[in-house]
Amino acid sequence: MSADFLAAPHIEAIPVVTPFIGPEQLMREGGHASLLRLGANESAFGPSPKAIQAMAAELPHLSWYGDPESYDLRCALAVRHACAVENLCVGSGIDDLMGLAVRAFMSPGSVALTTRGTYPTFGFHVTGFGGKLETVPYRADGTVDPDALIARAAQLRPAIVYVANPDNPSGTLLPEDEVARLFEALPRESLLLLDEAYADFVAGMERGAQPIDSRLLRMRTFSKAYGMAGARIGYAISAPRNVVTFQKIRLHYGVNRNAQIGALASLADEAFHRHVVTEVAQGREDYYSLARSTGSGYLQSHTNFVCMDFGSNERATAVMNALLAHGVFVRKPAAPPLDGFVRVSVGSPAERLEFAGRLRAVLGELAA
Ligand SMILES: *Cc1c(COP(=O)(O)O)cnc(C)c1O
């Protein structure tokens, strides 16, 4: 037998991990016929009925590639964000677009900086590309720490600083003036990548896209408030120069044609969008009440999920595992100071009620 053929050294050096254990795998392994699906911040409210209709009507044309320029969608997005079509690049979700950012603005061996324990996909792109990911901790209250990022960036001069805002898994928001202060204080050679996957849930932030600067990349998605996670579509807002840069390296047929159609129809359905945002706000309130009535702390969230505090990593892990045994899929942050929390996506009203019952049962069992 010949020796194993090896991947590139920087890939061989990466440990084999399954960063997102999906509910499908949990069902296979645990023998569950179904799970209460509150672990991946999917929308409980689905895509807009108008989007479903538009996509269904176009399904027979799935033999066609999508428009490689996503032109109609970019025109609608330009109206929504009061920017130019040239400021927009559509990709198959933020996860895809972050890979473009890494390939465009990093070189093998260069450094990127983020918060330890934040949304991990950016980091996977960095290490997979042969870059080095450096981190600073959250503040004790679970918010992103701009001062720590600024201080570390001054030492490291990173190619990219990544901030999810609102943040996942904490759900916390860095106010606009703090983001502006961070942007101004970073070294001129550092690009600020703002992952705004949850911006649609923040009043005043849904449309905002200012400033548009070539040192700044904002990313948005149809996966969360628009309920189209499985369709895989998102976009970047930046200076035209960066959109042209992405044009050099992106997959020109990487965006699902049906997703383009659904996204465009979703944007036109403002009433449905408002309905989802209102429902999600109510769902957060329900979870805060549930946390208070079960004696748990929680973080004020600006997203479609809430982080509940169970006091320690051990107890949060026990709660998460017991919930799974009761047929509930949730996740928990791995890194301090959030490792004592469990993250629960806002479900439909019926799912929230179901979750409340199962959480109470689990806490009762753990107390016994
Ligand atoms: C869900 C999520 C994403 C993924 O977005 P896609 O457009 O589905 O790739 C990216 N960033 C954060 C912070 C998220 O929570």
The ligand as an ORCA input file, in Angstrom:
! r2SCAN-3c Opt
* xyz 0 1
  C     -26.655     32.800      9.851
  C     -25.424     33.628      9.782
  C     -24.688     33.716      8.607
  C     -24.984     32.857      7.421
  O     -25.527     33.575      6.418
  P     -25.802     32.896      4.986
  O     -26.205     34.050      4.165
  O     -26.890     31.879      5.209
  O     -24.534     32.264      4.548
  C     -23.620     34.584      8.559
  N     -23.277     35.301      9.629
  C     -23.940     35.229     10.799
  C     -23.517     36.068     11.956
  C     -25.020     34.363     10.909
  O     -25.649     34.220     12.074
*
